[in-house]
Amino acid sequence: MTVRVAVTQERHAGETRVAATPETVKKLIATGCEVVVESGAGLKAAYPDEQYQAAGAAIAQTAAEALNGADVLFKVRAPSPEELEALKPGAIVVAALNPYQDKATLAALAQAKASAFAMEFIPRITRAQVMDMLSSQANLAGYRAVIEAAEAYGRVFPMMMTAAGTVAAARAFIMGVGVAGLQAIATARRLGAVVTATDVRPATKEQVESLGAKFLAVEDDEFKNAQTAGGYAKEMSDAYKAKQAALVAEHIKKQDIVITTALIPGRPAPRLVTAEQVASMRPGSVIIDLAVEQGGNVEGAKAGETVETANGVKIVGIANLAGRVATDASALYARNLVAFATLLVKDGAVTPDFEDEILKAALVTHGGEIVHPQLKGG
């Protein structure tokens, strides 16, 4: 019996990505799966139906047709109520489910008796790196953040020496040196900006400097011991926080571009830039808030909007930055899904081992219930 994998259109407003590409369709078919793609699912990411057909997928005219008898549903975002209605009981759903915020969808998935896996919950272990969608999408978001900053900024990034005089290089400050922050540093450097970056984890200093940027922090004894053995940041004292805040406030005044990237799973994004700091920046400066969908790192940021302040600073709050490079973002995410599928499908049958550490960490609903320990009862 063949495993039927469905890929449907994304119905979330503004979502341009797709959960499979012609490349990953071929890989799924090679493992013994049958793949059905809803017509038009890949159009916004520049993957027309003809390419899926050439790769061996069947094209369904509607989501219900694609989902008819499907064992596995691959999505970028959570399925719509209509899609859940068309799912057979016990089907597997794999998507970025936004589980901490979107409790209604979790309840609906449980009611549909789906075994749902949240791609955000893939553990950060070596074996799961190839499945890590947070990293693959953050990498592209960090890149795109710099491109958006360059577009919004009324000047050039590199220093230019011309017959008419010299144009100074833009100064860019990256706040948060995770995957997105590192890519933002690398991209801003490639465009010729003078780049500085900050993070609460001392181990990131070396990464920042290896990319040719300058690290900004109050580097006292407390800072040097501010990381646990597991690589996580320790809570800093109020005295340290005050010193670091003063240093950052003074630094922001001189920056042309600020990009903030800090997110905390299950909690609102931490506030990194205050209204006073925004007001201290020069007219024409640009702030890109990558955390705007989770409440924002920047006071005054609004999701889906560019806010221009009284002093002429633009606070750009683009949601889903990875979706601005939909073709590549889809390609990387679809590969994450194919790698994850190897844990679900073996020898032409759906055989998930729910005790596998990766599946156990990502499983959110099963057997009609919300089963993830961090989500139960919430």
C-alpha positions in Angstrom: 0.0 0.0 0.0 1.4 3.4 -1.1 1.6 6.3 1.3 -0.3 9.3 0.0 1.3 12.7 0.7 -0.8 15.8 0.1 0.5 19.4 -0.4 -2.2 22.1 -0.6 -2.2 25.8 -1.2 -1.3 28.1 1.7 -4.4 29.9 2.9 -2.8 32.1 5.5 -2.8 35.8 4.5 0.4 36.8 2.9 2.0 33.4 2.8 4.0 32.9 -0.4 5.9 29.7 0.4 4.9 26.1 -0.5 5.7 22.9 1.4 7.0 20.9 -1.5 9.1 21.6 -4.6 9.5 19.5 -7.7 12.9 18.4 -6.3 11.4 17.2 -3.1 8.4 15.5 -4.9 11.0 13.3 -6.7 12.6 12.5 -3.4 9.3 11.5 -1.8 8.3 9.4 -4.8 11.7 7.6 -4.6 10.8 6.5 -1.0 7.6 4.9 -2.3 5.2 7.8 -1.6 2.5 9.0 -3.9 2.4 12.8 -4.0 -0.7 14.9 -4.7 -0.4 18.7 -5.1 -3.3 21.1 -5.2 -3.3 23.1 -8.4 -1.6 26.5 -7.9 0.1 25.6 -4.6 3.5 26.6 -5.8 2.7 29.5 -8.1 3.7 32.3 -5.6 7.0 30.6 -5.1 7.6 30.2 -8.9 6.8 26.5 -9.0 4.0 25.9 -11.6 1.8 22.8 -11.8 3.7 21.6 -14.8 6.9 21.2 -12.9 5.2 19.1 -10.2 3.7 16.9 -12.9 7.0 16.5 -14.6 8.5 15.4 -11.2 5.8 12.7 -10.9 3.1 14.4 -8.7 -0.6 14.2 -9.4 -2.4 17.6 -9.6 -5.7 18.0 -7.7 -8.1 20.8 -8.6 -9.2 21.4 -5.0 -7.8 21.0 -1.5 -10.5 18.4 -0.7 -9.5 16.3 -3.7 -5.8 16.5 -2.7 -6.7 15.4 0.8 -9.0 12.6 -0.2 -7.4 9.5 1.4 -4.1 11.4 2.3 -2.0 9.8 4.9 0.3 12.8 5.4 -0.3 16.5 4.8 2.6 18.9 4.4 2.0 22.6 5.0 4.0 25.7 5.6 1.3 27.1 8.0 -1.5 25.4 9.8 -4.3 23.9 7.8 -7.5 25.8 7.4 -10.8 24.5 8.9 -11.9 23.3 5.5 -8.7 21.3 5.1 -9.1 19.8 8.5 -12.6 18.7 7.6 -11.3 16.9 4.6 -8.6 15.0 6.5 -9.2 11.4 7.4 -8.9 10.5 11.1 -5.4 9.6 12.1 -3.7 11.4 9.2 -0.4 13.1 9.9 0.0 16.9 9.6 3.4 18.4 9.5 3.6 22.3 9.5 4.8 25.4 11.3 1.8 25.5 13.6 2.6 28.5 15.8 1.5 26.3 18.7 2.0 28.8 21.6 -0.2 31.5 20.0 -2.6 29.5 17.8 -4.4 27.4 20.4 -7.6 27.3 18.3 -5.8 25.4 15.6 -4.4 22.9 18.0 -7.8 22.2 19.4 -9.1 21.8 15.8 -6.3 19.4 15.0 -7.0 17.3 18.1 -10.7 17.3 17.2 -9.9 16.1 13.7 -7.9 13.2 15.3 -4.8 14.3 13.4 -1.3 13.4 14.6 0.2 16.9 14.2 3.9 17.8 14.3 5.0 21.4 14.8 8.2 22.0 12.8 9.1 24.8 15.3 9.6 22.1 18.0 12.2 20.1 16.2 15.0 19.8 18.8 18.3 21.5 18.2 20.4 18.3 18.1 22.9 17.1 15.5 20.7 14.4 14.1 17.9 16.9 13.5 19.9 19.8 11.9 18.7 18.9 8.4 15.1 19.2 9.6 15.5 22.5 11.5 13.1 24.8 9.7 13.6 27.6 12.2 17.3 27.8 11.2 16.6 27.5 7.4 14.0 30.2 7.4 15.8 32.5 9.9 18.9 32.4 7.6 16.9 33.8 4.7 15.0 36.3 6.9 18.3 37.7 8.1 19.5 38.1 4.5 16.2 39.7 3.5 16.2 42.1 6.4 19.3 43.7 5.1 17.9 43.9 1.6 14.7 45.6 3.0 16.9 48.0 5.0 18.9 48.9 1.9 15.6 49.6 0.1 14.2 51.8 2.9 17.4 53.6 3.5 17.8 56.8 1.4 21.5 56.3 0.9 24.0 53.7 -0.2 25.6 51.1 2.0 29.3 51.0 0.8 31.8 53.9 1.0 32.1 55.4 -2.5 35.0 57.6 -3.6 33.9 59.6 -6.6 35.1 62.7 -8.5 32.2 64.6 -6.8 33.4 63.6 -3.4 33.3 60.7 -0.9 30.1 59.0 0.3 30.5 57.5 3.8 29.6 53.9 4.5 26.4 53.1 6.3 26.6 52.0 9.9 24.6 48.9 10.7 23.9 47.4 14.2 22.6 43.9 14.5 21.0 43.1 17.9 20.9 39.3 18.5 23.4 37.0 17.0 21.5 33.8 16.2 21.1 32.4 12.8 19.2 35.4 11.4 21.6 37.8 13.1 24.7 36.1 11.7 23.3 36.2 8.2 22.3 39.8 8.6 25.9 40.6 9.6 27.3 38.7 6.6 24.9 40.4 4.2 25.4 43.9 5.5 29.2 43.4 5.3 29.0 42.2 1.7 27.0 45.3 0.8 29.8 47.4 2.3 28.4 48.6 5.6 30.4 49.1 8.8 28.8 46.5 11.0 28.6 46.1 14.8 26.6 43.5 16.7 25.6 42.6 20.2 24.3 39.5 22.1 24.0 38.4 25.7 26.0 35.2 25.0 29.8 35.7 25.2 30.5 32.8 22.8 28.9 34.9 20.0 31.7 37.4 20.1 34.0 35.2 18.1 31.3 34.5 15.5 30.7 38.2 15.0 34.4 39.0 14.6 34.9 36.1 12.2 32.4 37.8 9.9 34.4 41.1 10.0 32.0 42.9 12.4 32.8 44.5 15.8 31.2 43.1 18.9 29.5 45.5 21.4 29.1 44.5 25.0 30.2 45.5 28.5 32.9 42.8 28.7 33.3 42.5 32.5 33.7 39.3 34.6 29.9 38.8 34.8 29.6 38.9 31.0 32.4 36.4 30.6 30.6 33.9 32.8 27.1 34.6 31.3 26.7 31.3 29.6 25.6 27.9 30.9 27.4 24.7 30.0 24.5 24.0 27.6 25.2 27.2 25.7 22.3 29.2 27.0 22.4 32.7 28.3 22.3 33.2 32.1 20.1 35.9 33.6 22.2 39.0 34.1 22.2 41.3 37.2 20.3 44.6 37.2 23.6 46.4 37.5 25.0 44.7 34.4 21.8 45.3 32.4 22.0 49.0 33.3 25.6 49.2 32.0 24.8 47.3 28.8 21.7 49.4 28.2 23.7 52.7 28.5 26.3 51.4 26.1 23.7 50.3 23.6 21.8 53.6 23.9 24.9 55.6 23.1 25.8 53.3 20.2 22.3 53.4 18.6 22.5 57.2 18.3 25.3 56.8 15.7 23.7 54.0 13.6 22.0 54.3 10.2 20.5 50.8 10.2 19.4 48.7 13.3 18.2 45.1 12.8 16.7 43.3 15.8 16.3 39.5 15.8 15.6 38.4 19.4 12.9 35.8 20.0 12.0 33.7 23.1 9.9 30.6 22.4 6.5 30.8 23.9 6.9 34.3 25.2 6.5 37.8 23.7 9.7 39.1 22.0 12.0 41.0 24.4 12.1 44.8 24.1 15.5 45.8 22.8 15.0 49.3 21.5 13.0 51.9 23.4 11.1 54.9 22.0 13.7 57.2 23.5 16.5 55.3 21.6 14.5 55.6 18.4 14.1 59.3 19.0 17.9 59.6 19.4 18.6 58.3 15.9 19.2 60.5 12.9 16.5 61.3 10.3 16.6 58.7 7.5 17.7 55.9 9.8 16.0 52.5 9.4 15.1 49.9 12.0 14.1 46.4 10.8 12.2 44.4 13.5 12.4 40.7 12.7 10.4 39.8 15.9 7.4 42.0 14.9 5.0 39.0 14.6 5.7 38.1 18.3 5.2 41.6 19.7 8.4 43.2 18.4 11.8 44.1 19.8 11.3 47.8 19.0 8.9 50.1 20.8 6.4 51.4 18.2 6.9 48.6 15.6 3.7 47.4 13.9 3.3 44.1 12.1 2.9 44.6 8.4 3.6 48.3 8.5 6.4 50.8 8.1 6.1 53.4 10.8 7.8 56.8 10.2 8.5 58.6 13.5 8.4 62.3 14.2 12.2 62.5 13.9 12.2 60.7 10.5 13.2 57.2 11.5 11.5 54.3 9.7 10.6 51.3 11.8 9.9 48.5 9.3 7.7 45.6 10.6 7.5 43.2 7.7 5.8 39.9 8.6 7.3 36.7 7.1 10.5 38.1 5.7 11.5 34.6 4.5 8.4 34.7 2.3 9.9 37.6 0.4 12.4 35.1 -1.0 9.7 32.4 -1.5 11.4 30.2 -4.1 14.5 29.6 -1.9 12.6 29.6 1.3 10.3 26.9 0.0 13.2 24.9 -1.4 14.9 24.8 2.1 11.7 24.2 4.0 10.6 21.4 1.7 14.0 19.7 2.2 13.5 20.0 6.0 10.1 18.2 5.5 11.6 15.4 3.4 14.2 14.8 6.0 11.5 14.7 8.7 9.5 12.3 6.5 12.2 9.7 6.8 11.1 9.3 10.5 7.4 8.9 9.5 7.5 6.6 6.4 9.5 3.4 6.0 9.1 0.7 3.3 6.0 2.3 1.8 4.1 2.5 5.1 3.4 5.1 7.8 5.4 3.9 10.8 6.3 6.7 13.1 8.1 5.7 16.3 6.5 8.1 18.8 9.3 7.4 21.2 11.9 8.8 18.8 13.3 11.9 20.5 12.7 14.1 17.5 9.1 13.0 16.9 8.4 13.1 20.6 9.6 16.7 20.8 7.6 17.8 17.8 4.3 15.9 18.3 1.5 18.3 19.5 -1.7 16.4 18.9 -2.4 12.7 18.7 -5.4 10.4 19.3 -7.9 13.3 19.6 -5.8 15.1 22.3 -3.2 17.9 22.7 -0.3 15.8 23.9 2.7 18.2 24.1 3.6 18.8 27.8 4.1 22.5 27.2 0.7 22.9 25.6 -1.6 20.8 27.6 -4.4 22.7 29.4 -3.2 26.0 27.9 
